[in-house]
Structure formats: C-alpha cells, structure tokens
Amino acid sequence: MTAADVQVESVTQFIVSDSFLEEHRYTSIVAMRRLAYRMGMLQQESKPLKYPKSVFFIIGNELCEGYSYYGMRVILVLYLRNALSYSENDAITIYHIFCFFRYLLPVFGAILADVYIGKYKTIIFSSTVHATGTVIIALAATPWIISSRVFSLSGLTLAAIGSGLLRPCVNPFGGEQFVLPQQAKQLANFFAIFYFMINVAALTACITTPVLRQDFKCFGQESCWPLAFGVPALLTFIALGLFVSGKPWYRMQQPKGNVLLDTMKCISYALRKKLSSSDGTEKPSHWLEYAKDKFDQQLLKDIREVFRVVPMYIPVPIYWALANQQGSTWVFQASKMDGAVGNWFVIKPDQLGTLNPLLCILFIPLFQWCVYPALAKIGIKRPLQFINIGAALCALAFLISSYVEYKLEPSYAQLPAPGQGQLRIFNGFPCQVELDPPISGRNFIAPLGSLQWTDIPVNGSRSISETFVLNSGLPCRKIPMLKNWTTDIQIFEEQSVSYVLSNRDGAAEVQRAPGFDEVSKSLTNMPRLRVIYNIAGTLVLKNQYDDEFKFQLQAEDLVTELMEVYSGRYRVSFQNEEILSDILVESGGVFTLVVQKVHSKIVGNLHVITPPGTLHIFWAIPQIFVVSVAEIFFSVTYISFTFTQAPDRMKSIMSSVLNISVSLADVLVVFISAAKFFKSRTHQFLFFTGLMLFDVILLLILSVRYKYRETSCLDEASPPETDAQSRQTTEGENNMRSTQDG
C-alpha cells in the first residue's frame, strides 16, 4: 500500500467515525466535502467500480430517522409544558437531559459496534430501541394513557438511548460500502448526499411537525400531539424496514477493536503502575512511560499528543450550553410573541428552528468565498482566532435575547404572589361609580370601566366593607338605589377574584364572579376571553374572515369559562343584534368582556386582564442570525481543528472528546434550570452572556499558550482555508503549521 493509500484510509476513518458531524450537519458539509475531495486527489488510477446500490437503503434510512429525531425534538419542550403541565424550568431540564444522552451515548455506540457486535447489528438494535421509544411517546400523548408523564418520560429515555447509540454507526457503515482508494470520489458524493438528506429531514421536520401539532385537532385536544409524535414514530419503523431490506447488498466488516478502549486501557495501566511504584524506583520523564512495557511507543506518543490538545476543549461546553438553548428557552421566549404575519398565516414558535439550518446553509459558501478571504487580508486566519470570534458572537446573541426578554416582561401575566391577593371590580353601568373608602388610594370607576389591584396585602383571607355610590347622571337616573349601598369584598391570598356592578332585577348590586380568576396566558399564545353578563342567550364574536366564537350565556350564571379565540378585530352581537362594532383581541392577552342590560339597552366593554404580547416574533430573528454566524466560526472550525490537531489514529478519540464536551453543556443548563437561581428569564440570559464572555477570555488565554501541531498538507482541510491561501502553498510547504496559522 502506498503512502497516499495510507493517508486515504486515515482520512476515511476520521470521516466515518465522527458522529459529531452528524449532529451538526449544517456546519459539517464543507469540511466533509473538502476532506473527501482531497482523498479523491490522492487515489491512484484504477478501473472504475460501480456505485454501490446498498448506500441508497442507508440514505433512505437516514432521511426517515432524521425526520423522526428532529420532528420529535422541535416540539418537545412545548409538549412537556403544554400537555404534561411541567413548569418551564422543568421542561428545559428534561429537554437537556434528553440531549445530554444523545451526545454522550455515541461513544458507547461506537464501542459496541467496533468491539462486540459490529455496525449492522448495532444499527438494528439501536433503531429498534429508538422506534419503541417514539411509539410510547405517541401513545402517551393520547387520552388512552392515564400516567402520561410516566409513559412519556419512559419513551423519551428509550428514544435517547436508541438515537444516541445509533448516531456513530450509520455514517461509517455507509462509508464501508465503498472500496478505497478506487471509489474515493464516489465516497465524496455519498457524503454530500448523506448530509443533504439530513438537511432535508431536519428542515422538513421543523416546518411540518409544528403544523401537525397545532393545525390539526384530535381526541378533543387543542393540539394534536398524538399525530405530531405519531408521524415520526411511523418513520422510525420505515427507516428500520429500509435498512433491513438492503442486507443482501451490504458489505459488512467484523469488529476490529476500538482505539478508545485501547487508550483507556493504556492510561489505566500507566496510572495503576505509577501508584504502585515504590519511592526508590526511577521515575520516567512522563507518567505514561509506565505503560511502555505493555503498549507500543507510538500509542504512548499519540496519547501524549491528545493530552496536549484536550485543554482546548474546556471552553466547548459553555458555548454549546448557550447554542443548544435554541430548542428550549428560545422556543419558550418565542411562544410569548405575536406570530401573526398579516392576514395570511401564523408563525409557530417551534417553527423558528428552521432559521438556523437555513442560515447556516446559506452562510457556509458565503464564508468560503467572501468572509474568510476578507479576514485573511487583515491577519485573521488561524483556527483559534475564528473560534474566538464565534464565542464572542454567541455572547452577543444572548445579550440580544436578554434585551428581547426585557421588552417582553411587561406583557407577562402578573400572578398572585404569596402574601398578596388580586381584586378586579367591573362597572357594568354607563355612569361613574365611587368607592368609599378608597382601596389603595383609588376610588372612582369610569362608566363601563374597571379597577384592578394585583398586590393587595392578604394573609389567608381578608374582608373589606365597601360602600358604592352610583352617580345619578342621565344614563343611570332610572335605576333604583342610586345612593349608597354597602357590601363586603372578600380577597384571598395567592388568588384573584372579580366583582361586577350589575343591574339585576331592576336594582343596582355588586356580585362576585364564581370561583377564582385565571390570569395566566394561553400556552399556545392565543388570546383568552371570558364574558361577564346579566342576560341569557347566545353571544357571538365574528371577525372579518367570518370566524365565529359563540358563548352560551346561562341565566343562572354570571361568567363564562375562558375561551381561546383568534387574534384580530371582532363584531359582538347578542341574539343577532350588534352590541359592539369593533373590539380588538391580541395574541397572548387575557380579556374580560362585560355585557350588561341596563333598562332596555345592552351595553358592553372589553377589559384587558393580562396584556397581550407586545413584540412580534420577528424580534427573535436577530439573535438567531447572530448565533448562526457564531456557529459557522465556532463549530466548523472546531471540526477542522479536531482533524488537524489529532494524531492520525486518535482522530476518533478527539471526536469523542468533542461529543463529551457538548454533552456537558446540557448538564450545565440542567443544573442552572433545576437550581432556579433566577426568577427573571432576562437575568438568566444575562448570566449566560457573562458566562460566555468568561469563556471568550478563557479561549484567548488558551489560544496564546497553544502551539499548533505540525501536519502534512492533507491535514489542512479546514473550512477557513481559502483558494487564495491554497495557491500560496508550494510543494515544499507540506509540513507547514495546520490551517495557515502563519
């Protein structure tokens, strides 16, 4: 075998074992194509071989598996909060635990495939576990399952285990279907198709799954969760069927061992021997030398090289702790915004996940052709320089998100707090009412108006004796008891109550609305509306698109249940007679419509209980834009850095280090969410911004101290390298420092 052939095999081993690239599919396309292209340039002339048919089964499998995983993940946090009634912090915790196992388990999946049962059997086993988990989640979302939380979490656990073990196997199994070096160019084509299919699957899932969730109704639910999870579950079985169908055409290799296990054995042996050595024994120059009697010198040298590079991965968890929140905290943030785009459609919060992959796909060629050459002209061309830029941009993205959250906070529902109660008094008369004594300094209620108190001090319960004085103006002149009448107002700790001044049986009186008020926003960000009334019949709200919402007003009741309606302007009619010609209900708001019959006339007014969303969902675009640019600088370059700075047979080890670093990011988010350090999401985002700035400083310190590894020109396959830089490389510069470090 020629030296070129050896290099081809080395690069191939790195490509097909790097499960990190599969997860970060958008940022890895360029690196994969460049590496495979160089392989093609190295191959020797030989008789062309036919393109293996087996890879089409593998590509089809990846398309279905990809849709299943990304379709489930994109709606997961909303399902946990909206359907399973977890708090936002708990939903974020569960989501990131799921992601943690998704990143950590590929290390064990690779060991299982390389050492014990082979890639084919590992794929069958892990796909079956994954499919079982997705089916359990879909069934748990139906009304048939009583313990939906238990079943959902069980399904999530199986799905995480299955998809995690599967990740490092499908891509390398596809690579093994090619004969190298003769089919190196065909292998490059396979990688391009493979990652294109991951893109298609992810984008399709991010667009369609939220539609299945919200635009379809099933089992009497507002959101059709069984369908949204059922389609990904079905596709996991289709993926498994496709993969099994290709068995007659597969080239399968027997397990050959795993370099990660060999490395762990070597380190463990050296440590044990060092600890057991006596004080009088001559100490070697490096503690790994204790293993030289059992392991070859090249392995010891490669492990020392790995230890030299590993510190550069210390900043990785903090970066991904921020970037991975695009699927959790940023989704919750978007769910509190107005997603209506004119009168055409509504952008769902979980559909914003499509922006990041789209932007990354657009940015990759733009960076290759424009950004990197421009930066090279001002001396920015080292990999760690690009990584630092990406880290700084990630901090900026979270600074933007904290500002957006700050702008959103005034529209958040003010829930009753411990030691406080809430009171609302609605005036159903078209004339002013005076309160005596004033409550918290407020003593006048405007005609058809209201007074709302959200922080009245209460310990358990409290009764206020209140006298109401009805103004004797013309609109109210014929109502009996125009002067004083007194009633007791009851207020309860951590509850919200409403009273209405009403004309009942020809007399003015004060009535309490039954039960307690619900002031929280809709989990779907739709407006919520109730009606307080003193009439009986059918009240209809109708918008310009002829959408109707009907409220049945019962004579024995005083208030209706809250109903979710579409945002927009409405005409209000009672028994086909128009009461109000134009009321506006906006996304995320909670409203009370007071309708009262005074004499022979029906009057009404709309009151805002919880303010609607003040920001449009487009406000989320800048932070997604910035974090996508950060991903190009940070993630692509780390992939290249992993390849160029690792010894040839340690590249899969460094890939595992990168995976583990990313998994630790989810642990960090879980810890912060579970600890509940911050009452305000704005403060939490600012904390992550500061943490990322600390990460930038740490990266700068590590970058200054780092010495690049001498590599061959083959190792210079980094995305930041431009064509202009390549033309400057001569044959005598094959041993220059990696990635044009200057």
N, C-alpha and C positions, 0 to 999 in steps of 0.2 A: 504494500500500500504506500502511495506517495505521500509526501508531506502535505500536499494540497488535500488529499483524501482525508488525512487525519484531521486537518482543520475543518473540513466539511462536516465530519462526524461530530467534532466538538461543538460546532455551532448548532447542529441539528439537535444534539442532546439538550442544549440550553433552551432552544426554542420550544421543543415539545414537552419539556418538564416545567416550564414556567407558568404555573397556574395563576400567578398574579396578573399575567397579561389577559387571561380570560375574563377576569372580573373587571379590569379597567380597559375594556375593549376599545373605547373611542380613542384613547391616548396611545394605544399599543400598535395600531395598524402600521404606522410609519416605521417603527422600529422593526417589526416583523418583516415587512417587505424589503427593507434595506438589507437586513441580515440574510434573508433568503436570496436576494439578488446577488450578494457577494458570493454566496455558495454557488450560484449558477456560474459566476465568472470563474470560479476555481475548478469546476468539473472538467474532466478530460473528455475528449471527443470519443463517443461510443455510439453504438447502434441505438436509435431511439426506442423506448419502450412504450407500450400502450398505457394510457391513463387508467389507473385502477378504478374499476367500477365500484368497489367496496366503499370508497370515500363518500359516495352520494348518500348511502344509508347513514353514514356518520354525520354528514352535513344536515340531513333531514332531522336526525335525532337532536342535534344541537339547536336547530330552529325551534322545534317544539319544546325542548327543555328550557331554552332561553325565555320563550314567551311565558312558560309556566312560572319560572322563578321571578322574573321581573314583574309579571302581572300580579302575582301574589304580594310581592314586596311593596309595590307602589300604593296599594290600598290598605296595607297592614295597620298603620298607626290609626287611621280613621276607623277601621273596624274595631280595634281594641277600645277606642274611646266611645264611638257612637253606638256600637252594637253590644259590646261586652261591658260597657259602663266603667271602664278603668279611667282613672284620672289621667290628665295629660302626662304628668311625670311618670306614672306607672306604665303608660303606653310607650313612652320613649324608652324606658328601661327594658321592657320586653323586646321592643324592636331591635335595640342594640345588642341585647344578649343573643338574639337570633343571628344578627350579622357577625357577632364575635365567633360563634361556632362555624359560620360559613367561611370565615377566613382561617380559623385555626385547624379545622379538620383536614384540609387538603394535605397537610404534612403527613398525617396518618394514612390518608388515602393513597398517597404515593408509596409509603412503606408497604401497605397491604398489597398493592399491585406489583411492586418491584421485587418483593422478597417472598411473598406467600402464594397468592392465587393468580397472579397475572392481571393484566389490564382488562381483558374481556370479562372475566368473572367478576372483577371489582365493579365494572360498569353495570353489569346485570344486577348485582346485589344492591349497589347504592341507588340505582334507578328505581328498583322495587321499593326500597325504604322511602325514597322521596315521593313516589306515587301514592303509597299508602298514607303518608302524612298529609298530602294535599287533599285526598278523598275525605279524610277525617275532618279537616278544616271545613270543607264544603258542607259536609253533613252537620257539623256543629253549628253552622250558620242558619240551619233550618229550625222551625219551631218543634220539630220532632224530638230534638235532643234537649233534655232538661238541664243537665250540667254542661251548658255550652262553654263555660270558661275552662273547665277541666279538659273537655274534649278538644277545644281549640288549642290550648297550650300543649296537649299531647301531640296533636297533629303538627304544630309548629316545631316541636322537638324532633320528630321524625323527619320532617322536611329539611330542617337544618342539618341533621346528620347525613341524610341521603345526598343532598346537594353538595355538602362540604366534601364528602368522600369522593363524589363524582368529579369534582372540578379538575383535579390534576390528571385525569385519565383519558378523557375523550380526545382532547387535542393531540397528545402524544400518540395515542392509538391511531389516529388518522395519519400522523407523520410516519408511522411504521409501515403503512401500506405502500410506501414509495421505496424504490431501490436507489440508493445513493452510491456514488455521485451522479449516476446516469440521469436520474429524474429530479435533479435539484431545482430546475426551473419549473417543473410541474408541481413540485412541493411548494414553491413560492406562490404559484397560482392557487393551490389548495388553501394556504394560509389566508390569502386575500379573500377568497370565497367564504372561508370559515368565519372570519371576523366580520365580514359584511353581513352574513346571516345572523350573527349575534346582534349587530346593529339593528337589522330589520326586526328581529324578535323583540328587542328591548323597546324600540320606538313604537312598534305596533301595540305592544302590551301597555305602555304608558298612555297611549291615546285611547284604546278601546276598553280597557278594564274599568276605568272610572265611568265610562258611558254605560257599561253593563251594570255597574253598581247603582247609579243614580237615575238613569233614564228608563229603566225597566222596573216594573212593580211585580212582586211575587209574595205569596204567603201572607198577604195583607200588610207587608212591610213597606216603609217609605223607600228604603234602599234594598235592592235585590242582591244581598250578599251571597246567597247560595249560588246564583248564576255567575257572579263575579269571581268566585273561587272555583266554581264547578268547571268552567271552561279551561282554566289552567290545569285542573286535575285531569280532565279528559285528555289534554295534550300530553301529559306525562305518560299515559298509557300508550298513546300513539307513538311517542318517542321511543318507548321501550319496544313496541312491536316492530318499528322500523329498524331499530338496531339489531334485534334478534334475526330479522329477515335477511340481513346481509351476511350472516355467519358463513355460508358456503364460499364466499369470495374473500374473506378476511385473511390477511397474513398475520398470524399470531406468534409472538415470541414467548419463550418460557421465562419465568422470573430469574433475573441475573444478580440480584443483590441491590442494595441501596447504599449510596455513598454517605447519606446522612447517618445511617446506622453505624457504618464503619468509623465515621468521625466521632460519633458519640462513644463508641467502644474505646477508641484511642484516647480520648480525653479522660474518660472514666478510669482507664488503666493507668494513665500517667498520674492522675490525682491520687489514686489509691497507693501507688508505689512511692509517690513523694511523701505522703502522710506516714507510711510505714517505714520509711528510710531512717536510719539512725543518725545521730548528730555527727558521728565521725566519718560518715560516708561523704565522698567527694561530690559536691553539688554541681550539676551540669549548668551550662550557660542559660538554658531555658527549661522550665519545668516540663515541657512536652518531651524533652530528651529522655525522660524516664521511660518512655514507651518505645525507644529505638530498638530494644531487643525483641520486640514483637511486631512492630509496624515499620514499613519502609520509610526511608528518609524523605522521599518525595511527598508522601502523605503528611508527614510532620511539617514539612516546609509549607505545604498548601494550607494546613490548619493555622499556622502562624500568620499566614497572609490573610486568612479570614478574620482572625482576631484583630488584625490591623485595620480592617475595613469596617467591622461591626460597629464601632463607636459612631460612625457616620449615620447610622440608622436610629440613633437615640431621638432625634427630632421628629422622626416619621409619625409616631403615634399622635402627637399633638396636632399635626397638620390634618391627619385623617379624622381625628376627633371632631374637628370643625367641618371638614368637607362631607363627612358621612351624615351630618345633620340635615342635608338637603332632603333626606327621606323621612325626617321625623319633625324636628322643631320648626323647620321652614314650611312644612306642609300644614302644621297647625297654625302658623302665622298666616299663611295664605287662606286658610279656611275662615278667617275673620275679616277678609276683604271682600269687596264687591266684584264679582267675576263677570257681571253682565257686559257684553260688548254690543252696544247699541240695542237694537231690537232683534238681532239675528241669533245670537246664541250666548251661552254662559260658560265661561272657562271654569272648570272644576279645579279645586286646589291640588288634587293629586295628579292633574294633567301637566302641571308646571315641570314635572320630572322629565318631560320631553325636551325642554330647552337645553339642558346641559349636554346631552349627547349630540343634539343638532349643532350647537355652537362649537363643540369640540371637533366635530367632523369638518365644519367649515374652517375652523382656525388652524388645523394641522397643516394643510397646504399653504395657507397664508403665512404661517410662521416659517415654513421651509423656504418659501420664495422671497419673502419680504422682511419679516421681523428679525430673524437670526442674522441675515447678511447686514442689516442696518445696525444691529447691536455689535456685530464683529468690527465694524468700522470705528466704533468708539471704545474698543478694547474689552467688550463683554463677550467672551466666547468660551469660558471654562464651564464645565458642568455644574460645579457648586455655585457659580455665580447665578446661573439660571434657576437653580433650586432656591437660592435666597430670594430672588425676585418673586418666585411663586409663593413662597411662605409669606412675604410682605403683602402680596396681593390678597392672599387668603385672610390675613388680618383685616385688610381694608374691606373685604366683603362682609365680614361680621360686624365691622363698625357701621357699615351701611344698614345691615339688618337690625342693629340696635336702634338706629335712628328711625327706621320704619316702625319698629315695635313701639318706640316712644310716641310716634304720631298716632298709632292705633289705640294706645291705652285709654284716652278719654272716651272712646266708644265702648269700652269693656263694661259688662254688667257689674254694678256695684251690689254685691251680695250682702245680706245681713251678717254682721260680724258679731262675735261674742261680746256681751255687754251692751249690745245695741239692738234696736228694732227699727223697722221701717213702717211708715204710715203714708197713705195716699187718700186724699179727700177730693172727690169729684163733684163739681157743681152741675147738677142736671137742669138748672134753671137759667133762663136767658137774662138774669139780673144778678147783681153783685151780692155776695154773702159776706158778713163779718163774723169773725170768731172772737169770743170773749171767754177766758183770757187768750191772748195770742199764744201760739205754740212756736217756740224757738224764735220769737220776735216777728212772726208772720201772722197777720190777722185778716187779710182780705182775699177772697177768692173771686176772680173775674167771672163775668157771665159765661156759662158753659165751660169754665176753666177748671183748673185743679191746683192743689198744693201737694207737694211731695217732700217727705222728710226721709232721709236714708240713714241717719245716725242719731236717733233719739236714744238717750241713755236708758237702759232697761236691765233690771236684774230679775230674771224669771219672767214676770209679767208686770204690767203697770196699767192703772186705770186713770183716765183724765176726764174730769167732769167739764164738759164744754157747752157753752151757750152759743147758739147760732142766731144771727139777726139777719133776716132776709130784707133786702132793700125793697121799699114799696114803690119802685118805679113802675111805669106803664106796663111793661111786659108781665109783671108779677102782681098787678093790682088785684086781680080777681081770685088770687089764691088765699084760702083761709090761713089763719095763724101767721100773719105777716110779721108779727113782733118776735119776741124771744121764745125759743124753746131749747130745752137742755137735754143732753144725753151723755152717757158715759162712753168714752172712746177707749177700747182695750188695745194695748200694744204688747207684743210678746218678743222675748229675747231671741235673736237669730231667726226671726220670721218677718214676713212682710204682709200687712193687712190693708184692705181698702174699704172705704166708706163712700157712699154716694148720697147726695142730697137730692131727693126724688119727690115727685108729685104722685102720691098713691092714694086712690080713693078720694081724690079731691082735696087732699091736705098735704102740706109740706112735712117731710120727715127725713130722718137720717137712718140709713140701713147699712149694715155691714155685709160686704160680699162674702159668701160662704167660703170656708177654708182659708188657705193662705195663698198669696200671690206667687206666681212663678216668674222671676225676673231675668233668668239666665237666657242667653241667646240660643238660637237653634244650632244644633251641631252641624247642620247642613248649610248654615249661614242664610237660610231663607227667613223672611220676615215672619214674626209670630203675632197673631192678633186675636183678641177676645172682645166680646160685646157685653156691656152692662146696660140693662134695659128695664123698662116698666110696662112693656107691651107684649103681646103674644102674636106669633105669626112667623113668616119666613122673611129673613133679611138677606139680601143678595148684594154681593160685591162683584162688579163686572168691569173688566178693563177693555182697552181699545182693541184687543185681539179676541174679544168675546169669551175670554176665560171667566168662568163664574165660580164663586165660592159662596155656598149657602149656609146660613146659620139658622137653625130652628130655635126660635125663642119661645120657651115654655112659660106659661102664666105663673107656675109655682116657683120658678127660679128667678134669679136676679142677674146671673152672669153665665156666660158660656165658657166652655173649655178653650184653651189656646189652640188656634189652628194655624198651620204653616200655609202661607199663600205666596204667590209670585210677587216679586218686587215690581213696582210701577204705580201708575195712577188708576184710580177706580172711581166709578159712579156707585153710590149707595142707594138702594131702593128697598122699600118695605111694602109688601103686598102690591107690587108693580107700581108703586108711587115713589118718585125720586125724593130722597131726603137730602143727600149731599151730592153735588155735581162733580166734585173733584177732591179726592184725598190722595196723599202720596205715602206709600209704604215702601221703605228702602231695605236693602239687604242687611241682614244681621240685627235689625231693630226689633224691639218688643213693643207692641202698641195696644192701647185700650180704646175702643170706640164706644162712647157713651151716647145712647139713643134714648130719648125720653119724650113722652107725650105730655105736653103742657096745654091744658084746655083741649082744643080740638086739633092742635097743630103738633106735629112730630119734629123735634129739633135734635141735633146731634153735633158731636165734635170728636176729633181724633186726638188722643194724648200719647205722647212718647214716654214709655216707661224705661226702656233701655235704648240709648242712642244707636242708630244704625251705623254700619261700617263707614268710616269717614274716608277710607282710602280705596282706590281701585286696585285690582290685583296686578295691574301693570307696574305698580310700585315695587313689586318683587323682582322685576326683570333686571335692574342694575346690579343687585347683589349676585344673581345667578350668572350674569355676564362676567363679572369680575372673578368669581370663583372658577368659572370655566377657563378663563385665561390663566389663572393660577394653576389649574390642573395641567395645562399644557407645559408650563415652565417646570412644575414640580414633578408630576407623575412620569411624564415621558422621559425626563432627564434622569430620574432615579432608575427607571428601567434600563436605560443606556449605561448609567453608572454601575449598576449591578453587573451587567455583562462585561464591561471593560475592566473593572477593578477586581474581579474574582478570578482565581486560577481556573484553568480550563475544566478540571473535573470537580470544581467546587461551585460552579455556577448554579446548580440546582440547590446547593446549600444556601447560597445567598438569596435565592428566590424564596426559600423557606423563611429565612430571617426577615425578608421584606413582608411576607404574609403574616408572620407572627407580630411584627411591628404594627401592621394595620389592625390586627385583631385586638391589640392592646388599646388602640384608640377607642374601640367600643366599650372596653372596660372603664376607661376614663369617663366617658359620657354616662354610663350606667351609674358610676359612683356619684357623680355630681347631681344627676337627676334623683337618685334614691335618697341622697342626703338632704335634699331640699334646702340648700343653702340660701336660695334666692326666692323671695316672694314675687319679684317682678322679673318677667322674661327679659326686659330691657337690661336689667343689671346682670342677668346671666349671660346675655350676648356680649356685654361689655367685658365681663370676666374672661370669656373665651377670646375676645380681641386682645386683652392684655396678655393672656397665656400665649397667644400666637406671636405677639411681639417679643416675649421672652424667648420663644422658640427661634425667632429670627436672630436674636443676639447669640443664642447658643450655636446656631448654624454658622454664624460669622466666625466665632471662636474656633469651632472645629475645622472650618474651611481653611483658616490661616495656618493651622497646625498640620493640615493633611498634606501628605506627599503622594502624588499620583504614581500608580504602578506603571512600569514600563511594559508596553504591549506591542503586538505586531499591528500592521495596518488592518488586519482583519478585525481587530477589536475596536476599530474606530468607527463602528457602525452606529453612531449616535445621531438622533434626530437633529440636534443643534448644528451638526456639521453641514455646511453649505457647499454647493457646487464650486463656488469661487475658492473656498478653502481647499477643496479636493484637488483643484488644478494646481495649487501651490505645492502639493505633496509630490516628491520625486521618489524614485526607486530607492535612493539611499536613505530615505527617512522612515523606513519601515519600523524602526524602533523608537520613534518619537513618542512623547507622552500622549496618553489617550485623550481623545476628543479635543485635540487642538488646544491644549492647556497653555501653550505659549511659554 
